[in-house]
Amino acid sequence: MGGRNETDSTKMLLKEASEHLKNSRFPQAEQLIRQVLQFHPENHEALNMLGCIALNCGHIAQAIEVLTRAIELDDREAEYHCNLGVALLNANQGDKGEDELRISLKLRPNNPIAHLNLGLRALQSGRFEDAKKLLVKATKKMPQNLTALNGLGIANLKCGKPVKAKQQFRAILKLQPDHLEAGVNLAGLLTETGEFDQAIDLYKKLISLHPDKARLNFNLGLALQKSHQELDAIEAYEHALLIDPLLVDAHVNISNILMNRGKLDAAIKHIQAAKSLKPEDVHILINEARLLRISGHSDDAFFACDKILSLEPDNRKAQFIRMATHQDCGNFDQSRMLAQQMLDKNPNDVSVLFSLSTDKNFVHSDPQIECLKEVAKNEQANTDEIVISNFVLGDIYAARHEYSEAFNFYKRGNYLRDIGMNWSDRGENSLFDGLVKTFTKDIFKTPQSVATESARPIFIVGMPRSGSTLVEQILASHPDVVAGGELEFFDDISESLPRMVQGSLSYPNCAVDLDVDTRESLALQYLDCLKEVSKTAARVTDKMPNNYLHLGLIALLFPNARIIYCRRHAMATCFSIYQHDFVGSHPYAYDLKKLGQRYCNHERLMSHWRDVLPMPILEVVYEDLVQDQGNQSRRILDFCDLEWDDRVLNFYETTRAVQTASTWQVRQPIYTSSLANWSNYAEFLNQLKESLDCQ
């Protein structure tokens, strides 16, 4: 009679312990189980439960020991093998863990916990199809198990089933809206599939639920960056850094955005902050070297390349930056030697061959030309390499005066680049119509702020390839002028202005709401940018050609600034643009019809500016400049209130880094050979001629 009561008491204790265990009340459960084991040390059910408690509390070694003892006492229980399998997986004994889980399935073929853990193990091991099959079985038995659903979502994603993956992640969020892992997985997938608005909204929701997670802010920054909302992306990355100042990738990404927007000094600060956290990370060092090069800090760029090459002597990117920096500085003999060393190691290095195409004293060999042709027609190659190869081949055949062959290569390169461009007639016309409608004479009659009296900036504007680099080099040869290069300040401001004025209008229409305080603030910000270029120069140039779009805004901020408008024969301008790969920075540039439309709109806008701006515009015609440099240089200096200096006549001797498509030309005396270059291709340019109906 006592034995039966004892058995009943044990069952009651284990039942009560099981309820505690199910509700994660582990101390209470353990207390009851140890009462049982005190009198029945070989009770395998109690040992299994004790093993589960140890497993849930992270005591993995203890869990393995206890669960192994339970199986020794009774090896027919599927649950015991399953629990031991999970414990072994947690101890990084994957193969032994899988064996135990498979034994569990032999004893109980529909055990969803075994399917779940085998599926997660397969997922971790990269066996994605196996993982998917196992996790499907798990979710059939446990349709609301969030771990199984999340694992299945990842497995579907890895198996190329993004739609199904989204379904699984959304099912989890429906069951538990604050489920962090599923939310991150879904938002990341939405970002990858280009559904940026949904991804951004989801990240913002997750951040509101988990405000202390730096990675959420970082991932939001990635989604914003990929959707071209770069200023918002910077803000998200900065929030991530406030939470986790050691988040290196946030510094790197901010630096990349700032570099692309022309804010080079700020970009350098962030990449150097990243370097301070990872001083020997070669990828960061390469970014730093690239930034130092394009910002004109040539000596620092050389030093950075030396540092990289001390860590990785054969690092091709560092070798390329060093070679290109010599080219920027006009050290063409040195750049040629370094390029040849790179080509000796890799004769098919397209980027080096492309860089050499701007060196008019370098002649590509027949094997190099054949290599470029192979890449140009290789549909399996990287798209950029195909495009670059076509442009280089165009230059090579143009130098040989084989114009038909050259044009075919230019046409192919432009066609491939144009495919990815976001350009439309409607968007183009809307932009120019908006500028003309917004910036009337009346808008310039408002009171000016003190900050805008500065005459320090010299804006050199015009279509690309219209002579702006030459004008900048002439001015930079004057001792009172420092060249600022192509500053993207006004492109940035045009993007952020609607938020500044807090109205409903987009740019340029929102400019009508600019008050004096906002204008003063913007003017001071721009003057700070010029101080980053030079703290002492009387004049600083900004030769961003596209600033012709922003002359209305510029006039509101700097009515005393100087504007130099570079103009060139329409056909010559457009075809010179067509001959150069701007890597997507001018979306109209890769189609002759679009080029003609942009030129006509540009002429229409410049005519408007001449009529309405409260400041003079000096027009410098490229053809006049190259045929009469002395008098044209004097006009330019007089307009800028600069004393004459003979050094401007020898502008090609000025030592500064130049990274535009005109790197070679500004290192040479004035030449006239390119004036009628377009006429060699006249038979192929009928579409351009027809599009230039404004001429």
SULKA-V65441 format. One record per helix or strand of 2 or more residues. SS is the DSSP state (2 for helix, 1 for strand). FROM is the first residue (numbers start at 1). LEN is the number of residues. Records with the same first field share a line. If there is no record, write none. Layout:
SS=FROM-LEN ; FROM-LEN
This chain:
2=2-21 ; 26-14 ; 44-13 ; 60-14 ; 78-13 ; 94-14 ; 112-13 ; 128-14 ; 146-13 ; 162-14 ; 180-13 ; 196-14 ; 214-13 ; 230-14 ; 248-13 ; 264-14 ; 282-13 ; 298-14 ; 316-13 ; 332-14 ; 350-7 ; 366-12 ; 383-17 ; 403-17 ; 425-14 ; 441-5 ; 450-4 ; 468-9 ; 489-13 ; 509-5 ; 516-18 ; 545-13 ; 570-9 ; 592-21 ; 622-6 ; 629-11 ; 646-8 ; 665-3 ; 677-8 ; 686-6
1=457-6 ; 481-3 ; 539-4 ; 562-6 ; 617-5
